[in-house]
Amino acid sequence: MDKKSAPSTIDFENSLKELEKIVRELESGEVSLDESLQRFEKGIELYKQCRQTLEVAEKRIKILSDSLKEIDYRD
């Protein structure tokens, strides 16, 4: 893993952990309506960030997989 991709991975992991925490808090029913709405908005924001990171990773994997198809293993 290069230095360029490391922060993205850390950001993804942190965002996912925070999103999981928000879901647990919302499911607990122990937060007020206003707090629930604030957490829900934050959760949507985190979800979008995580989804975008996953889409970029999927594209990178496809490019790498496609490049493997071009290699002639008979040499």
C-alpha positions as CSV (number, residue, x, y, z in Angstrom):
1,M,0.0,0.0,0.0
2,D,1.4,3.4,-0.9
3,K,1.4,6.5,1.2
4,K,-1.3,8.1,-1.0
5,S,-3.9,5.4,-0.3
6,A,-3.2,5.0,3.4
7,P,-5.1,8.1,4.6
8,S,-8.1,7.2,2.5
9,T,-8.2,3.8,4.2
10,I,-7.9,5.3,7.6
11,D,-10.6,7.8,6.8
12,F,-12.9,5.1,5.6
13,E,-12.3,2.9,8.7
14,N,-12.9,5.9,11.0
15,S,-16.0,7.0,9.1
16,L,-17.4,3.4,9.2
17,K,-16.8,3.1,12.9
18,E,-18.5,6.5,13.5
19,L,-21.4,5.4,11.3
20,E,-21.8,2.2,13.3
21,K,-21.8,4.1,16.5
22,I,-24.5,6.5,15.2
23,V,-26.7,3.5,14.2
24,R,-26.3,1.9,17.7
25,E,-27.3,5.2,19.3
26,L,-30.3,5.7,17.1
27,E,-31.4,2.1,17.6
28,S,-31.1,2.5,21.4
29,G,-33.9,5.0,21.4
30,E,-32.1,6.9,24.2
31,V,-31.5,10.1,22.3
32,S,-34.0,12.9,21.9
33,L,-35.7,13.6,18.6
34,D,-33.5,16.6,17.9
35,E,-30.4,14.6,18.7
36,S,-31.7,11.7,16.5
37,L,-32.1,14.1,13.6
38,Q,-28.6,15.5,14.0
39,R,-27.1,12.0,14.2
40,F,-29.2,10.9,11.2
41,E,-27.9,13.8,9.1
42,K,-24.3,13.0,10.2
43,G,-24.9,9.3,9.4
44,I,-26.1,10.2,5.9
45,E,-23.0,12.3,5.3
46,L,-20.7,9.5,6.5
47,Y,-22.6,6.9,4.4
48,K,-22.0,9.0,1.3
49,Q,-18.3,9.3,2.1
50,C,-18.0,5.6,2.7
51,R,-19.9,4.8,-0.5
52,Q,-17.7,7.1,-2.6
53,T,-14.6,5.5,-1.1
54,L,-15.9,2.1,-2.0
55,E,-16.8,3.1,-5.5
56,V,-13.2,4.4,-6.1
57,A,-11.8,1.1,-4.7
58,E,-14.1,-0.9,-7.0
59,K,-12.9,1.1,-10.0
60,R,-9.2,0.5,-9.0
61,I,-9.8,-3.2,-8.6
62,K,-11.5,-3.4,-12.0
63,I,-8.6,-1.6,-13.6
64,L,-6.1,-3.9,-12.0
65,S,-8.1,-7.0,-12.9
66,D,-8.4,-5.9,-16.5
67,S,-4.6,-5.3,-16.6
68,L,-4.1,-8.9,-15.5
69,K,-6.1,-10.1,-18.5
70,E,-3.6,-8.5,-20.8
71,I,-0.7,-10.4,-19.4
72,D,0.3,-13.5,-21.4
73,Y,1.3,-16.2,-18.9
74,R,2.6,-18.5,-21.6
75,D,6.0,-16.7,-21.7
